[in-house]
Amino acid sequence: MRRPARAVEALLVAALLVGGAACGSRLPESDFERRGTAPAPERKAPVRVGIITSATSPVGGAAFTGPRDGARAYFDRLNARGGIQGRPVEVRTCDDGGSGVGNNDCVRELVEEHEVVALVATASLDYAGASRVSRARVPDIGGQPIGSAYETYPHLYGIYGSLAPRKGKPGWDGKLYGGTEVYRYFKREQGARTAAVVSYNQAASAAYARLVTRGLKAEGYKVVTEQVDFALPNFRAAAADLKEQGADLVFDAMDTHGNARLCAAMDEVGAEVTAKVTNVQNWTSTVGEEYKDAPRCRNALWATGSSRNYADIEHPAVQEFRTAMKGKALSQWQVEGWAAAMWFTDAAKACLRGEGEVTRACVDRYMNRNEPYTARGLLLPVTFEQRSEPPERRRTCVSVARWRDGKGWVTQGGEMTGNCFDVPQLAYRP
């Protein structure tokens, strides 16, 4: 089922107490008699994790790197503060190139050769090695559900949770389910009634557009569909038509580049909408540059997701994240990668308290506790269940932000945990 606390800090004081003796010390000789006889501090074995990312892929070099970068920032900060109860986290990364063959190679390298205890913050265009990870009983924590793997296999725990049985088939009898909370939000909060859905004439894009269209119709919208050629898209024609149809909202099933070109075309033809709605992958600090040719549309950009806006600087967990990123360009996927690393760390700490070792089996048991997880408030409550039947309705919350020049992404609708709706769950085939 998809829905679009700080780490314990070790005190590093030992270094401040060593090496203070200067030449000509007046300490008596007896104080030096036992020098070198004390055992050296025990160096604890590292905890090894793996991160698989389509860092190079057909859709662009930076499309999937956000989760990896957020997770690495968390682990770097954790290690600088002493690791997990004195154990450093050793991070092994692998670029699968966005291909199934490359993904299987990464799984073999990390799971079988390096014997990582877990995978963290996976973001793969083609997660072909998912069944191999599951057979090895390696917990995969906080991955991005780009495909259906996190709704199919046990031991895989996507960043947004799942209610599906996960016994080798996607969802329930090959069907996944999604809610209509995003469309309900814009209907209730913005009074929207007409929505346009723009997609490519490409299978995955068209399939997602059909799902969005079904959800909008279920919420009572008049829906205008626009499809552009993937190779030679005529965005101006699509923009002119959605203007003529009087669309309040524009949803899309396209990449960032396509979104930017559509926005530029909307500005060109004078199509003004209440909201140009995009997804969490495009929730980045680089909007000003990417949409530089579309100032009106740019300031109508809204993003929805299931994690706290990285611009909510008053929240302590967001403050920690931003401090660790050290002024780099920010994205919502980085926040979710950071949360995934925190999730693994909490599991490892629980293992050390209970069983004394961080093992694959122990981490997996922690993930299967059936207790909601929020990553100190960075995530809407995430749960994993194995329901035999899909729910017909579900109370689902949504995080919403709007882009404003000079301000960036501004949170909308108040606290995300209170921005919730009881909505139908619609079936679709991945």
Secondary structure, DSSP 8 states (H G I E B T S, - for coil): -------------GGGGSS---TT----GGGGTTTTTS--------EEEEEEE-SS-TT-TTSS-HHHHHHHHHHHHHHHTTTBTTB-EEEEEEE-TTSHHHHHHHHIIIIIIS--SEEES-B-SS-TTHHHHHHTT--EEEE--SSSGGGT-TTEEETT-B-S--SSSSTBTTBEEEE-HHHHHHHHHH---EEEEEEESSHHHHHHHHHHHHHHHHTT-EEEEEEE-SSS--HHHHHHHHHHTT-SEEEEES-HHHHHHHHHHHHHHT---SEEEE-GGG-BTTHHHHTTT-HHHHTTEEEEESB--TT-TTSHHHHHHHHHHTT---BHHHHHHHHHHHHHHHHHHHHHHHTSS--HHHHHHHHTS---B-TTTTBS-B-B---SS--SEEEEE-EEEEEETTTEEEEESS-GGG-EEEEEEEEE--
